[in-house]
Amino acid sequence: MVITGNRKTHADAMGPPILYDGTLEETGAFQGELGVFLTSGPKKTYDGATVVVPKAAQDIVLPTRERYVTDDITVRKVPSYRTDNLSGGKTVYIASE
């Protein structure tokens, strides 16, 4: 059998199935169950930061596209702190450095 067409999604062996937009052409007889394992070549490993602290003034992008991530990505809680103010209350700073 031959699969022809374009790959629509990309996944590794542990992820969801790879979906194809194409046809399955019969070139002989087949009986039983068919399992397919497809690879698209070796993946690059992500070796960047795995702990992120949110910032108020900028986005943070981890360049993980089409990379194999071996560790969990941790996003820390939004930084905040409180101070006394001149009115006798508290001032709260959220996502402020």
C-alpha positions in Angstrom: 0.0 0.0 0.0 1.1 3.5 -0.7 0.1 6.7 1.1 0.1 9.8 -1.1 -0.7 13.4 -0.2 0.3 16.2 2.2 0.9 15.9 5.9 -1.4 18.1 7.9 -0.2 17.7 11.4 3.1 16.7 13.0 3.7 14.5 16.1 6.3 12.3 17.5 5.8 8.6 18.3 4.4 9.4 21.7 2.0 12.1 20.5 -1.3 12.1 18.6 -1.5 10.5 15.2 -0.1 12.1 12.1 -2.9 13.0 9.8 -2.6 12.9 6.0 -4.6 14.6 3.3 -4.4 12.1 0.6 -5.2 8.6 -0.6 -4.3 5.1 0.3 -3.6 3.1 -2.9 -3.9 -0.6 -3.0 -0.9 -2.3 -4.7 -1.7 -5.8 -3.5 -3.8 -7.9 -1.2 -4.0 -7.3 2.5 -5.8 -9.1 5.3 -5.7 -8.3 9.0 -4.8 -5.2 11.0 -2.6 -2.5 9.8 -0.4 -0.4 12.1 1.7 2.4 10.7 4.7 4.1 12.3 5.9 7.1 10.4 8.9 9.3 11.1 9.9 12.6 9.6 13.6 12.4 10.6 15.3 13.2 13.9 13.9 16.1 15.9 15.9 18.9 17.4 15.9 19.0 21.2 14.9 22.2 23.0 17.7 23.3 25.2 16.4 26.7 26.4 14.8 27.9 29.6 12.3 25.7 31.3 11.3 28.1 34.1 9.5 31.3 33.2 8.5 34.3 35.4 5.7 36.4 33.7 6.6 40.1 33.0 4.2 43.0 32.9 5.8 44.9 30.1 6.7 42.1 27.6 5.7 38.7 26.3 8.0 35.8 26.9 8.3 33.2 24.0 10.0 29.9 24.5 11.3 28.8 21.1 9.9 25.2 21.2 8.3 25.0 17.8 9.1 21.7 16.1 11.5 20.8 19.0 11.4 17.9 21.4 11.1 19.1 25.0 12.6 16.7 27.5 11.6 18.6 30.7 8.5 20.2 32.0 8.0 23.9 31.4 7.2 25.7 34.6 5.4 29.1 34.6 5.9 30.8 38.0 3.1 32.7 39.6 2.7 36.4 38.7 5.0 38.4 40.9 3.3 40.7 43.4 4.0 42.6 46.6 2.4 45.0 49.0 3.6 48.1 50.7 2.1 50.5 53.3 0.9 53.8 51.8 0.6 57.3 53.2 -3.2 56.9 53.7 -2.7 54.0 56.2 -3.7 51.3 53.7 -1.8 49.0 51.4 -0.7 49.4 47.9 -0.5 46.2 45.8 1.9 45.9 42.9 1.0 43.1 40.5 3.5 41.9 37.8 5.8 44.7 38.6 9.5 44.3 38.9 
